[in-house]
Amino acid sequence: RGRIIGDYRRVALYGIDFLMKDKQAQFASLQEKFENGEDLTATMQLREEISEQHRALGQIKVMAEKYGYDISEPAQTAQEAIQWTYFGYLAAVKSQNGAAMSLGRTSTFLDIYIERDIAAGIITEVQAQEMIDHFVMKLRMVRFLRTPEYDELFSGDPIWATESMGGMGVDGRTLVTRSNFRFLNSLYTMGPSPEPNITVLWSEQLPDGFKRFCAKVSIDTSSIQYENDDLMRPDLGSDDYAIACCVSPMIVGKQMQFFGARANLAKTMLYSINGGMDEKLKMQVGPKEAPMTDAVLDYDKVMDRLDHFMDWLAKQYVTALNSIHYMHDKYSYEASLMALHDRDVRRTMACGIAGLSVAADSLSAIKYAKVSPIRDEDGIATDFAIEGDYPKFGNNDSRVDDIACELVSTFMGKIRKLTMYRNAIPTQSILTITSNVVYGKKTGNTPDGRRAGAPFAPGANPMHGRDEKGAVASLTSVGKLPFADAQDGISYTFSIVPNALGKEEDSQRSNLAGLMDGYFHHETGIEGGQHLNVNVLNRETLEDAVKHPENYPQLTIRVSGYAVRFNSLTTEQQQDVIARTFTESL
């Protein structure tokens, strides 16, 4: 299932022997609860899991011995710290093939060992960069066997070895280190690459030099993503958090997630119009109700029906997730990852939404234009005639932006009413990965004018070509979406042509950094955006890469939540990326 981050730093910091003793103490600490029959089922499950964690730690130690290393004691040097940390991660990817096997927040931690060794004359800066490069090289080499259905949803062999860096401490100090720069610099020493999924935790208070270097890396490589540290740090009450997968924040070693993918809101809207009948399969899937027969769709009626169908969808969704995660804990427990967590962890049930901008634009069209269903011989609405124009998400127009926000909050409210496995805290994301193409294939014509089978916009993005008022307007619309009701993350993939940022390199860096300062600005009453993928390239570059892939062996782009080699996408996905908005003005 993935999206669990082991605190791999603990292997270097404590050594395996100490960690095994700690697990024994954790097991013993449950004895009184066990004997008293207190919360018996949960206590017995936790005892069993701690036993498996203890066994997994021993297996990690044996694995390292086979490579010629004794990791029973804490690491003493930078080389050992990197090696010990890597062994923790290696055990994770050898034992699990989760969708996202994120790394955590290691570069800031490893910097302590590296700077100490440099000061002592043990290593040079050149050797320090080489160590980081070797570590990154190992992360780039990880591969999993995936099913064809998986590859269709998540193309390009992503493993989401997400490394989070930057950010500010709760005490006001910057957490930027030289090793953050070294990780970023590996994109130059070895060329751009999707892995590790480098994630910069952005704060307006970050050192200006780091901001500008990040902007330079994005302009040169389109390989890194940014997330709002000023939003997430106070929300989590911690500065030691990392991003799991793409946009999901969690405190390292103290929190885990039950991954729940996403539900198709656009298709749910069609079900509400057609009385639960699937518009493509022509079979009853949702609750059987009379289809809407109005010649012109009425906004209030559609919203009322959609609200009812979201109740049904939320229940089906959470029921499936509860079953999945109960069985995964039972038959494929992530012992080596959870061994690097505290005894008692905070669990979230991470639900999600796909097709947000399609649903919002469709409802906007119904409200502000005239939308007439076109029905087949069975009375199923299979197409829609639109008369007039309507506000489109992505143009800083509150008429449609408010609809998008309402959809997010309403569906989250439905999820929160339901019971979660292991008392997990329900959250949701607005994220699609590359599955926006697959969701689009499964969804018929929609009232916004989108054609059957056409891809959705990725994540929280406006639909392709509909954000017509420039970068700031598009960013502002996405920034309005409530993180309070989407605490698993709100993914926005932003593509801009280089000249839109300025003609000189220096001004391009300043303008990109300034754009992110504005998008992520957080204060009382203003959350700010949560996530931003940044692509700085021309559409023509991608079109040429389709024709001549041999000329672009390392062309890397950001898609919803991760980076991918452009050449590893399917033809359909490449065309979807090319069709997206390339902003030509700020």
C-alpha positions as CSV (number, residue, x, y, z in Angstrom):
1,R,0.0,0.0,0.0
2,G,2.9,2.4,0.6
3,R,2.9,5.9,2.0
4,I,4.5,4.7,5.2
5,I,7.8,6.4,6.0
6,G,10.2,4.4,8.3
7,D,12.4,6.7,10.3
8,Y,15.5,5.4,8.6
9,R,17.7,7.9,10.5
10,R,17.2,5.8,13.6
11,V,19.4,3.0,12.3
12,A,22.3,5.4,12.1
13,L,21.5,7.3,15.2
14,Y,20.9,4.4,17.6
15,G,22.2,1.2,15.9
16,I,20.1,-1.9,15.6
17,D,20.9,-3.4,19.0
18,F,19.4,-0.4,20.9
19,L,16.3,-0.4,18.6
20,M,15.7,-4.1,19.3
21,K,16.0,-3.5,23.1
22,D,13.5,-0.7,22.8
23,K,11.0,-2.9,21.0
24,Q,11.4,-5.4,23.8
25,A,10.6,-2.7,26.3
26,Q,7.6,-1.6,24.2
27,F,6.3,-5.2,24.2
28,A,6.7,-5.4,28.0
29,S,4.9,-2.1,28.5
30,L,1.7,-3.6,27.2
31,Q,1.7,-6.5,29.7
32,E,-0.5,-4.8,32.2
33,K,-3.1,-3.8,29.6
34,F,-3.0,-7.3,28.2
35,E,-3.5,-9.0,31.6
36,N,-6.4,-6.6,32.5
37,G,-8.1,-7.3,29.2
38,E,-8.0,-3.6,28.5
39,D,-8.9,-2.9,24.8
40,L,-8.0,-6.5,24.3
41,T,-8.2,-6.9,20.5
42,A,-6.2,-3.8,19.8
43,T,-3.6,-4.7,22.5
44,M,-3.1,-8.2,21.2
45,Q,-2.7,-6.9,17.6
46,L,-0.2,-4.3,18.8
47,R,1.8,-7.0,20.7
48,E,1.9,-9.2,17.7
49,E,3.1,-6.3,15.5
50,I,5.8,-5.3,17.9
51,S,7.1,-8.9,17.9
52,E,7.2,-8.7,14.1
53,Q,9.0,-5.4,14.3
54,H,11.6,-6.8,16.6
55,R,12.1,-9.8,14.3
56,A,12.4,-7.4,11.3
57,L,15.2,-5.4,13.0
58,G,17.2,-8.6,13.5
59,Q,16.7,-9.4,9.8
60,I,18.0,-5.9,8.9
61,K,21.1,-6.5,10.9
62,V,21.7,-9.9,9.2
63,M,21.1,-8.3,5.8
64,A,23.8,-5.7,6.5
65,E,26.2,-8.4,7.7
66,K,25.8,-10.1,4.3
67,Y,27.0,-6.8,2.7
68,G,30.0,-6.8,5.1
69,Y,28.7,-4.2,7.7
70,D,28.0,-4.4,11.4
71,I,25.1,-2.0,12.1
72,S,24.5,-3.1,15.6
73,E,26.0,0.2,17.0
74,P,25.4,3.8,16.0
75,A,27.2,5.2,13.0
76,Q,30.4,7.1,13.8
77,T,31.2,8.8,10.5
78,A,29.4,10.4,7.6
79,Q,30.1,7.3,5.4
80,E,28.6,5.0,8.1
81,A,25.6,7.4,8.7
82,I,24.7,7.3,5.0
83,Q,25.3,3.5,4.7
84,W,23.3,2.7,7.9
85,T,20.4,5.0,6.8
86,Y,20.4,3.3,3.4
87,F,20.3,-0.1,4.9
88,G,17.1,0.9,6.7
89,Y,15.6,2.0,3.5
90,L,16.9,-1.0,1.6
91,A,15.1,-3.3,4.0
92,A,11.9,-1.4,3.4
93,V,12.0,-1.7,-0.4
94,K,13.2,-5.3,-0.3
95,S,10.2,-6.3,2.0
96,Q,7.4,-4.2,0.5
97,N,6.5,-2.9,-3.0
98,G,4.2,-0.2,-1.8
99,A,3.2,2.4,-4.4
100,A,5.1,5.1,-2.5
101,M,8.3,4.1,-0.6
102,S,9.3,7.6,0.7
103,L,12.6,8.3,2.2
104,G,11.6,10.9,4.8
105,R,13.9,13.8,5.8
106,T,17.4,12.5,5.7
107,S,19.6,15.1,4.1
108,T,19.4,17.5,7.1
109,F,20.2,14.7,9.5
110,L,23.1,13.4,7.4
111,D,24.5,16.9,7.2
112,I,25.5,16.8,10.9
113,Y,27.8,13.8,10.3
114,I,29.2,15.3,7.0
115,E,30.0,18.7,8.4
116,R,31.6,17.1,11.5
117,D,33.8,15.0,9.3
118,I,34.7,17.9,7.0
119,A,35.7,20.0,10.1
120,A,37.8,17.1,11.4
121,G,39.6,16.8,8.0
122,I,38.3,13.3,7.5
123,I,36.6,14.1,4.2
124,T,36.6,16.9,1.7
125,E,33.7,18.7,0.1
126,V,34.3,16.8,-3.1
127,Q,34.0,13.5,-1.2
128,A,30.9,14.7,0.6
129,Q,29.2,15.4,-2.7
130,E,30.3,12.1,-4.0
131,M,28.8,10.3,-1.0
132,I,25.4,12.0,-1.6
133,D,25.7,11.2,-5.3
134,H,26.2,7.5,-4.5
135,F,23.3,7.5,-2.1
136,V,21.1,9.2,-4.7
137,M,22.4,6.7,-7.3
138,K,21.1,3.8,-5.1
139,L,17.7,5.5,-4.8
140,R,17.5,5.9,-8.6
141,M,18.1,2.2,-9.1
142,V,15.1,0.8,-7.1
143,R,12.6,-1.0,-9.3
144,F,9.4,-3.0,-8.5
145,L,7.5,-5.5,-10.5
146,R,4.1,-3.9,-11.2
147,T,1.0,-5.1,-12.8
148,P,-0.1,-3.6,-16.2
149,E,-3.1,-2.1,-14.4
150,Y,-0.8,-0.4,-11.9
151,D,1.4,1.0,-14.7
152,E,-1.6,2.4,-16.4
153,L,-2.5,4.4,-13.3
154,F,1.0,5.3,-12.3
155,S,3.3,5.5,-15.3
156,G,7.0,5.7,-15.6
157,D,8.0,3.3,-12.8
158,P,7.7,5.8,-9.9
159,I,8.6,4.6,-6.4
160,W,8.3,8.0,-4.7
161,A,11.5,7.9,-2.8
162,T,10.5,11.3,-1.6
163,E,13.2,13.3,0.2
164,S,11.9,16.3,2.0
165,M,14.2,19.2,2.7
166,G,14.3,22.9,3.7
167,G,11.6,24.3,5.9
168,M,11.9,26.2,9.1
169,G,12.2,25.0,12.7
170,V,9.4,25.6,15.2
171,D,12.0,27.9,17.0
172,G,12.4,30.1,14.0
173,R,15.7,28.7,12.7
174,T,16.1,27.6,9.1
175,L,16.5,23.9,8.6
176,V,18.3,24.4,5.3
177,T,21.7,22.7,5.4
178,R,24.6,22.3,3.0
179,S,23.5,18.7,2.3
180,N,20.1,20.1,1.0
181,F,22.2,21.8,-1.6
182,R,24.2,18.6,-2.2
183,F,21.0,16.7,-2.9
184,L,19.8,19.3,-5.3
185,N,23.3,19.5,-6.9
186,S,23.1,15.7,-7.7
187,L,20.7,16.8,-10.5
188,Y,23.7,18.5,-12.1
189,T,26.4,16.0,-11.2
190,M,24.4,13.0,-12.5
191,G,21.7,14.8,-14.6
192,P,18.0,15.2,-14.1
193,S,16.0,12.1,-12.8
194,P,12.6,11.4,-11.3
195,E,14.0,9.8,-8.2
196,P,14.5,10.6,-5.5
197,N,11.3,12.7,-5.5
198,I,13.0,15.9,-4.2
199,T,10.5,18.0,-2.3
200,V,11.4,21.4,-1.0
201,L,9.4,22.6,2.1
202,W,8.9,26.2,1.2
203,S,8.7,29.1,3.6
204,E,8.8,32.8,3.0
205,Q,11.5,32.9,5.7
206,L,13.9,30.5,3.9
207,P,17.4,31.9,3.1
208,D,17.3,33.8,-0.1
209,G,20.2,32.0,-1.6
210,F,18.5,28.6,-1.1
211,K,15.3,30.0,-2.7
212,R,17.2,31.2,-5.7
213,F,19.1,28.0,-6.1
214,C,15.9,26.0,-5.9
215,A,14.4,28.2,-8.6
216,K,17.5,27.7,-10.8
217,V,17.2,23.9,-10.4
218,S,13.5,24.0,-11.4
219,I,14.2,26.2,-14.4
220,D,17.1,23.9,-15.5
221,T,15.6,20.5,-14.7
222,S,11.8,20.6,-14.0
223,S,12.6,17.9,-11.4
224,I,11.5,19.1,-8.0
225,Q,8.3,19.9,-6.2
226,Y,7.5,22.4,-3.5
227,E,5.2,22.3,-0.5
228,N,4.0,24.9,2.0
229,D,6.0,24.6,5.2
230,D,4.4,27.7,6.8
231,L,1.0,25.9,6.4
232,M,1.9,22.3,7.4
233,R,4.4,23.0,10.3
234,P,1.8,24.6,12.6
235,D,-0.9,22.2,11.4
236,L,1.2,19.2,12.5
237,G,2.7,21.0,15.5
238,S,6.2,19.7,14.4
239,D,9.1,20.7,12.2
240,D,10.2,17.0,11.8
241,Y,7.7,16.0,9.2
242,A,8.1,14.7,5.7
243,I,6.1,14.1,2.6
244,A,4.8,10.6,1.9
245,C,4.4,10.0,-1.8
246,C,3.5,13.3,-3.4
247,V,1.7,15.7,-1.1
248,S,0.9,13.9,2.1
249,P,2.6,15.4,5.2
250,M,3.3,13.2,8.3
251,I,5.5,13.4,11.3
252,V,8.4,11.0,10.7
253,G,8.4,7.9,12.9
254,K,5.2,9.0,14.7
255,Q,2.5,8.9,12.0
256,M,1.5,6.5,9.2
257,Q,-1.2,6.5,6.6
258,F,-3.7,4.1,5.2
259,F,-3.5,5.0,1.5
260,G,-6.9,5.3,-0.1
261,A,-6.4,6.6,-3.7
262,R,-9.3,8.7,-4.9
263,A,-13.0,8.8,-5.8
264,N,-14.3,10.1,-9.1
265,L,-16.5,13.1,-8.4
266,A,-17.2,13.9,-12.0
267,K,-18.7,10.4,-12.6
268,T,-20.6,10.7,-9.4
269,M,-22.3,13.8,-10.7
270,L,-23.3,11.8,-13.9
271,Y,-24.7,9.1,-11.7
272,S,-26.8,11.7,-9.8
273,I,-28.2,12.9,-13.1
274,N,-28.9,9.4,-14.4
275,G,-30.3,7.9,-11.2
276,G,-27.3,5.7,-10.5
277,M,-27.0,4.3,-14.0
278,D,-23.5,4.1,-15.5
279,E,-23.4,6.2,-18.6
280,K,-20.8,4.0,-20.3
281,L,-21.6,0.5,-19.1
282,K,-25.4,1.1,-19.2
283,M,-25.8,-0.8,-15.9
284,Q,-27.1,0.2,-12.5
285,V,-24.1,0.9,-10.2
286,G,-25.3,3.6,-7.8
287,P,-28.6,3.7,-5.8
288,K,-31.5,3.1,-8.2
289,E,-33.5,6.3,-8.5
290,A,-35.5,8.0,-11.2
291,P,-33.2,9.8,-13.6
292,M,-33.5,13.6,-13.9
293,T,-35.8,14.3,-16.8
294,D,-35.6,18.1,-16.9
295,A,-35.1,19.5,-20.4
296,V,-32.6,22.0,-18.9
297,L,-30.6,21.0,-15.8
298,D,-31.4,23.0,-12.6
299,Y,-28.4,23.8,-10.4
300,D,-30.2,23.4,-7.1
301,K,-31.8,20.0,-8.1
302,V,-28.4,18.7,-9.3
303,M,-26.6,19.8,-6.2
304,D,-29.3,18.2,-4.0
305,R,-29.1,14.9,-5.9
306,L,-25.2,15.0,-5.9
307,D,-25.2,15.5,-2.2
308,H,-27.2,12.3,-1.8
309,F,-24.9,10.4,-4.1
310,M,-21.8,11.6,-2.3
311,D,-23.3,10.0,0.9
312,W,-23.5,6.7,-1.0
313,L,-20.0,7.1,-2.6
314,A,-18.4,7.9,0.8
315,K,-19.9,4.8,2.4
316,Q,-18.7,2.5,-0.4
317,Y,-15.3,4.1,-0.4
318,V,-14.6,3.9,3.3
319,T,-16.1,0.3,3.5
320,A,-13.6,-0.8,0.8
321,L,-10.7,1.0,2.5
322,N,-11.5,-0.5,5.9
323,S,-11.5,-4.0,4.4
324,I,-8.3,-3.4,2.4
325,H,-6.3,-2.1,5.3
326,Y,-7.5,-4.7,7.8
327,M,-6.4,-7.4,5.4
328,H,-3.1,-5.7,4.6
329,D,-2.3,-5.5,8.3
330,K,-3.2,-9.1,8.6
331,Y,-1.4,-10.6,5.6
332,S,1.3,-8.1,4.5
333,Y,2.3,-6.0,7.6
334,E,5.1,-3.6,6.9
335,A,7.3,-4.8,9.9
336,S,10.6,-3.4,8.7
337,L,9.1,0.1,8.2
338,M,7.0,0.1,11.4
339,A,10.0,-1.1,13.4
340,L,11.3,2.4,12.8
341,H,8.3,4.1,14.4
342,D,7.2,4.8,17.9
343,R,5.0,2.2,19.7
344,D,1.8,4.3,19.4
345,V,1.4,5.9,16.0
346,R,-1.1,8.4,14.7
347,R,-3.0,6.9,11.7
348,T,-4.8,8.7,9.0
349,M,-7.2,7.2,6.4
350,A,-6.2,9.1,3.3
351,C,-9.1,9.4,0.9
352,G,-9.1,11.5,-2.2
353,I,-10.9,13.2,-5.1
354,A,-10.4,13.0,-8.8
355,G,-12.1,15.2,-11.4
356,L,-12.6,18.2,-9.1
357,S,-12.2,20.9,-11.9
358,V,-14.5,18.8,-14.2
359,A,-17.2,18.7,-11.6
360,A,-16.8,22.3,-10.6
361,D,-16.9,23.5,-14.2
362,S,-19.9,21.3,-14.9
363,L,-21.8,22.7,-12.0
364,S,-20.8,26.2,-13.0
365,A,-22.1,25.6,-16.5
366,I,-25.4,24.3,-15.1
367,K,-25.7,27.3,-12.9
368,Y,-24.6,30.1,-15.2
369,A,-25.2,28.8,-18.7
370,K,-28.0,26.6,-20.1
371,V,-27.2,22.9,-20.1
372,S,-29.6,20.5,-21.8
373,P,-29.1,16.8,-21.5
374,I,-29.1,14.7,-24.6
375,R,-30.6,11.3,-23.8
376,D,-30.3,8.0,-25.6
377,E,-33.2,5.6,-26.3
378,D,-33.0,4.3,-22.7
379,G,-33.4,7.8,-21.2
380,I,-29.7,8.0,-20.1
381,A,-28.1,11.4,-20.4
382,T,-25.0,10.7,-22.6
383,D,-24.2,14.2,-23.8
384,F,-25.0,17.8,-23.0
385,A,-25.8,20.8,-25.1
386,I,-24.4,24.1,-23.6
387,E,-25.8,27.5,-24.5
388,G,-23.9,30.5,-23.3
389,D,-20.6,30.9,-21.4
390,Y,-19.9,30.1,-17.8
391,P,-17.1,30.8,-15.2
392,K,-14.3,28.3,-15.4
393,F,-12.1,27.2,-12.5
394,G,-8.5,28.6,-12.7
395,N,-9.3,32.3,-13.4
396,N,-9.7,33.6,-9.9
397,D,-13.5,33.8,-10.3
398,S,-15.3,33.2,-7.0
399,R,-18.4,32.1,-8.7
400,V,-16.8,28.8,-9.7
401,D,-14.0,28.7,-7.2
402,D,-16.5,28.6,-4.4
403,I,-18.2,25.6,-6.1
404,A,-14.9,23.8,-6.1
405,C,-14.3,24.6,-2.4
406,E,-17.8,23.5,-1.5
407,L,-17.3,20.1,-3.2
408,V,-14.1,19.5,-1.3
409,S,-15.6,20.4,2.1
410,T,-18.8,18.5,1.4
411,F,-17.2,15.3,0.5
412,M,-14.8,15.5,3.4
413,G,-17.7,16.0,5.7
414,K,-19.3,12.8,4.3
415,I,-16.1,10.9,5.0
416,R,-15.7,12.2,8.5
417,K,-19.1,10.8,9.5
418,L,-18.0,7.2,8.9
419,T,-16.1,4.8,11.2
420,M,-12.4,4.2,10.2
421,Y,-10.3,1.1,10.8
422,R,-8.1,1.4,13.9
423,N,-9.7,4.8,14.7
424,A,-7.7,6.4,11.8
425,I,-8.3,10.1,11.3
426,P,-10.0,10.7,7.9
427,T,-8.2,13.0,5.5
428,Q,-8.4,13.5,1.8
429,S,-6.2,14.7,-1.1
430,I,-6.9,16.3,-4.4
431,L,-4.4,14.3,-6.4
432,T,-4.5,12.0,-9.4
433,I,-0.9,11.0,-10.3
434,T,-1.2,10.1,-14.0
435,S,-4.5,8.3,-13.3
436,N,-6.3,11.5,-14.6
437,V,-6.0,9.8,-18.0
438,V,-7.6,6.5,-16.8
439,Y,-10.4,8.3,-14.9
440,G,-11.2,10.2,-18.0
441,K,-11.4,7.0,-20.1
442,K,-14.0,5.7,-17.7
443,T,-16.1,8.8,-17.7
444,G,-18.6,9.9,-20.3
445,N,-19.4,13.3,-21.7
446,T,-19.8,15.9,-18.9
447,P,-21.9,19.1,-18.6
448,D,-18.8,21.3,-18.9
449,G,-18.3,20.2,-22.5
450,R,-15.5,17.7,-21.9
451,R,-15.8,14.8,-24.3
452,A,-16.2,11.2,-23.2
453,G,-12.9,9.5,-22.6
454,A,-10.9,12.8,-22.5
455,P,-8.5,13.0,-19.6
456,F,-9.4,15.0,-16.5
457,A,-7.1,17.7,-15.3
458,P,-4.4,16.3,-13.0
459,G,-4.9,16.9,-9.3
460,A,-6.4,20.2,-8.4
461,N,-5.5,21.7,-11.8
462,P,-7.9,23.7,-13.9
463,M,-9.0,21.8,-17.0
464,H,-6.6,22.1,-19.9
465,G,-6.6,25.5,-21.6
466,R,-9.4,26.9,-19.4
467,D,-7.2,29.0,-17.1
468,E,-6.9,32.0,-19.5
469,K,-5.9,34.8,-17.2
470,G,-2.3,34.0,-16.5
471,A,-0.2,32.4,-13.7
472,V,-1.4,34.5,-10.7
473,A,-5.1,33.9,-11.4
474,S,-4.6,30.2,-11.8
475,L,-2.5,29.9,-8.7
476,T,-5.0,32.0,-6.7
477,S,-7.9,29.7,-7.7
478,V,-6.1,26.6,-6.6
479,G,-4.8,28.4,-3.4
480,K,-8.4,28.9,-2.3
481,L,-9.1,25.2,-1.9
482,P,-9.3,24.4,1.8
483,F,-6.4,22.5,3.2
484,A,-8.4,22.1,6.4
485,D,-10.7,19.7,4.4
486,A,-7.9,18.2,2.3
487,Q,-5.1,17.6,4.8
488,D,-3.7,14.8,2.7
489,G,-2.6,17.4,0.1
490,I,-3.7,19.5,-2.8
491,S,-1.6,18.9,-5.9
492,Y,-1.1,21.6,-8.5
493,T,1.1,21.0,-11.5
494,F,2.2,24.3,-13.0
495,S,3.9,24.7,-16.4
496,I,5.3,28.0,-17.5
497,V,7.4,29.0,-20.5
498,P,10.9,30.3,-19.7
499,N,10.3,33.7,-21.3
500,A,7.3,34.4,-19.1
501,L,9.6,34.4,-16.1
502,G,11.9,37.0,-17.7
503,K,14.6,37.3,-20.3
504,E,17.6,37.1,-18.0
505,E,18.5,34.1,-15.8
506,D,18.7,36.3,-12.7
507,S,15.3,37.7,-13.2
508,Q,13.8,34.3,-14.0
509,R,15.0,33.0,-10.6
510,S,13.8,36.0,-8.7
511,N,10.4,35.9,-10.4
512,L,9.9,32.2,-9.8
513,A,10.9,32.5,-6.2
514,G,8.6,35.5,-5.8
515,L,5.7,33.6,-7.4
516,M,6.1,30.8,-4.9
517,D,6.3,33.2,-2.0
518,G,3.0,34.6,-3.1
519,Y,1.3,31.3,-3.7
520,F,2.4,29.8,-0.4
521,H,1.8,32.9,1.6
522,H,0.2,31.9,4.9
523,E,-1.3,34.0,7.6
524,T,-4.4,34.0,9.9
525,G,-7.4,33.5,7.7
526,I,-5.3,32.7,4.6
527,E,-4.0,29.2,4.2
528,G,-2.1,29.6,1.0
529,G,-1.4,26.9,-1.6
530,Q,-0.2,23.6,-0.3
531,H,1.8,22.0,-3.2
532,L,3.3,23.1,-6.5
533,N,4.9,21.1,-9.2
534,V,7.0,23.4,-11.4
535,N,7.8,22.8,-15.0
536,V,9.7,25.5,-16.9
537,L,9.8,24.5,-20.6
538,N,8.2,25.1,-23.9
539,R,5.5,23.0,-25.5
540,E,7.6,22.6,-28.6
541,T,10.3,20.8,-26.6
542,L,7.8,18.1,-25.6
543,E,6.5,17.9,-29.1
544,D,10.0,17.4,-30.4
545,A,10.7,14.8,-27.7
546,V,7.7,12.7,-29.0
547,K,9.2,12.8,-32.5
548,H,12.8,12.3,-31.5
549,P,13.0,10.6,-28.1
550,E,16.6,9.7,-28.7
551,N,17.5,13.4,-28.4
552,Y,16.0,13.6,-24.9
553,P,17.2,10.6,-22.8
554,Q,17.0,12.5,-19.5
555,L,14.0,14.9,-20.2
556,T,12.2,14.9,-16.8
557,I,8.9,16.6,-16.1
558,R,6.7,17.1,-13.1
559,V,3.3,15.4,-13.3
560,S,0.7,15.3,-10.5
561,G,2.7,14.4,-7.5
562,Y,5.9,13.1,-8.9
563,A,8.6,13.5,-11.6
564,V,8.8,11.2,-14.6
565,R,11.0,10.6,-17.6
566,F,8.9,12.0,-20.4
567,N,9.9,9.1,-22.7
568,S,8.5,6.6,-20.2
569,L,5.0,7.9,-20.5
570,T,2.5,6.3,-22.8
571,T,1.7,8.1,-26.1
572,E,-1.7,9.0,-24.6
573,Q,-0.2,10.4,-21.5
574,Q,2.4,12.4,-23.4
575,Q,-0.4,14.0,-25.5
576,D,-2.2,14.8,-22.2
577,V,0.8,16.6,-20.9
578,I,1.3,18.5,-24.1
579,A,-2.4,19.5,-24.1
580,R,-2.1,21.2,-20.7
581,T,-1.9,24.9,-20.1
582,F,1.6,26.3,-20.6
583,T,1.4,29.7,-18.9
584,E,2.8,32.5,-21.1
585,S,2.3,35.4,-18.7
586,L,2.4,36.1,-15.0
